[in-house]
C-alpha cells in the first residue's frame, strides 16, 4: 500500500468508497481536489482517502476519512491519518459522529483529544458531532 496525492482520475473511486461509508461525510468528491486529498492505493486500486484543509495560519482540519469496507481493519485509516499529520506541524481539528466509536478510538490512539461537542452537527441521521483536537 502506498499513499499519494489524489488526482482527478481518483474521484470515481473516492466517490464509490464514500457511497458505501455512511458514517463518513457525504460531500461532493470532486470538491476534495480543492483541498489536500490523499489516497491509499493497493496496486492500482484506491482503497481509502483523507481530505484536509487549512482553516487558519496554525490550524488544519480533517474533513473526511474513509476506507473501502472490504479493506478495513488493516491500518489503512491510521496510515492516511499519520501521513497527513506528519506533513504539517500545526493544530489539527476534526468532527466525528458521536456513534462512530471505532473512529473515535482511532483518533484518540493517534493523539487526538475531545475538545467539544456540536449538538446537531450531522444529518441522515441527525446526531451530535464530537470535536477533536491534535497538537503536533
C-alpha positions in Angstrom: 0.0 0.0 0.0 1.2 3.5 -0.8 -0.2 6.9 0.0 -0.1 9.7 -2.7 -1.9 12.9 -3.6 -5.3 12.3 -5.2 -5.8 13.2 -8.9 -8.9 13.7 -11.0 -8.6 10.1 -12.1 -9.2 9.0 -8.4 -12.5 10.9 -8.0 -14.8 8.0 -9.1 -13.0 5.6 -6.7 -13.3 8.1 -3.8 -17.0 8.6 -4.6 -17.5 4.8 -4.6 -15.8 4.4 -1.2 -17.8 7.4 0.3 -21.0 5.9 -1.1 -20.5 2.7 0.9 -19.3 4.5 4.0 -22.5 6.1 5.6 -20.5 7.1 8.7 -18.3 9.4 6.5 -19.2 12.9 5.5 -21.2 12.8 2.2 -19.9 15.8 0.3 -19.2 16.1 -3.5 -16.0 14.1 -4.0 -14.9 16.3 -7.0 -14.6 19.2 -4.5 -12.0 17.3 -2.5 -9.4 18.1 -5.1 -9.7 21.8 -4.0 -8.1 20.7 -0.7 -5.3 18.4 0.4 -6.6 15.0 -0.6 -4.6 11.8 -0.3 -5.5 8.3 -1.4 -4.2 4.9 -0.2 -3.5 2.7 -3.1 -3.0 -1.0 -3.3 -1.6 -1.7 -6.7 -3.7 0.5 -9.0 -6.8 0.3 -6.7 -7.8 3.2 -4.4 -8.7 1.7 -1.1 -9.1 4.8 1.1 -8.9 8.6 1.2 -8.3 11.5 3.5 -9.2 15.2 2.9 -7.9 18.1 4.9 -7.8 21.9 4.6 -6.1 24.9 6.2 -8.6 26.8 8.4 -6.2 29.4 10.0 -2.4 30.1 9.8 -1.7 27.5 12.5 -4.8 25.2 12.2 -5.8 22.5 9.8 -9.0 20.4 9.7 -9.6 16.8 8.6 -12.8 17.0 6.5 -13.2 13.3 5.6 -11.5 10.0 6.0 -12.9 6.7 4.7 -11.6 3.2 3.7 -13.3 0.7 1.5 -15.3 -1.6 3.8 -13.6 -4.7 2.4 -10.2 -3.2 3.3 -10.9 -2.1 6.9 -9.0 -3.2 10.0 -5.7 -3.3 8.1 -4.2 0.0 9.3 -5.2 2.0 6.2 -7.0 4.8 8.0 -4.2 5.0 10.5 -1.6 5.3 7.7 -3.6 8.0 5.9 -4.0 9.9 9.2 -0.3 9.7 10.1 0.6 10.8 6.6 -1.5 13.9 7.0 -0.3 14.7 10.5 3.4 14.4 9.5 3.1 16.7 6.6 2.0 19.7 8.6 3.1 20.7 12.1 0.1 22.6 13.4 -3.0 22.2 15.4 -5.4 19.7 13.8 -9.2 19.5 14.3 -11.9 17.2 13.1 -15.5 16.3 13.8 -16.7 12.7 14.1 -20.2 11.2 14.6 -20.8 10.6 18.2 -21.9 7.0 17.3 -18.7 6.3 15.4 -16.8 4.7 18.3 -14.3 3.0 16.0 -13.2 6.3 14.5 -13.1 8.0 17.9 -10.8 5.2 19.2 -8.6 5.5 16.2 -8.3 9.3 16.6 -7.6 9.0 20.3 -4.9 6.4 19.7 -3.3 8.9 17.3 -3.2 11.6 19.9 -6.5 13.5 19.3 -8.4 14.6 22.4 -12.1 15.5 22.7 -12.4 19.3 22.6 -16.1 19.8 22.4 -19.5 18.6 21.1 -21.7 20.0 18.5 -25.3 19.1 19.3 -26.9 18.9 15.8 -23.9 18.7 13.6 -24.8 15.7 11.4 -27.8 14.8 9.3 -29.0 11.5 7.9 -29.4 10.5 10.7 -29.2 13.6 12.9 -26.7 13.2 15.6 -24.1 15.2 17.6 -20.5 15.7 16.3 -17.6 15.2 18.6 -14.9 17.9 18.0 -11.4 16.5 18.5 -8.0 18.3 18.6 -4.4 17.3 18.0 -1.4 19.4 18.7 1.7 18.4 16.8 
